[in-house]
Amino acid sequence: MRRKKMNPENNATTESDSDKTPTELEVLEQRIAELELGLKEQEDKYTRLYAEFENYRKRSIREKADYLSAASQDMIVALLPVLDDFERAVANNAKIEDTALLKNGFSLIFNKVHQILEAKGLKSMETLNQDFNYELHEAIANVPTENDEQKGKVMDQVEKGYFLNDKVIRYAKVVVGQ
């Protein structure tokens, strides 16, 4: 409903401020509709992006599992000849009377395993007479030393430490001079 006011200067009627309200209301309603449409588009983009990310995450997990499985398979295939050697050694153990042959056989098998693991990137740590390094060594005991030069040095190695491609995979268990 339009309301008219009398303009005292020219005795003419003019539309009041309330007459502009429907026009402003229409503009605001149009703006709301535009914003709702934009929001719906953003929600749709978000939903697609979220689904895409979830698919990427699942694919990454699957690829990592496949990679680990392939790496495990590769290592097992490399060690199968060693398993064969051990089976032959166990089968022939009762027949061998010369212990030197037996020792030699075990040394050959050990060297074969060592070569396979080195080819895969394994490297043993050198620890004896080295300075104790908490990033490489695990001190399991301290022993008194007779001279100051041996203090803080590795005196004995209880268990070897290993690197795999320059990353520590097992800390050396050592006895440290004190």
Secondary structure by P-SEA (a helix, b strand, c coil): cbbbbbcccccbbbbccccaaaaaaaaaaaaaaaaaaaaaaaaaaaaaaaaaaaaaaaaaaaaaaaaaaaaaaaaaaaaaaaaaaaaaaaaaccccccaaaaaaaaaaaaaaaaaaaaaabbbbbbccccccccccccccbbbbbcccccccccccccbbbbbccccccccccccccc
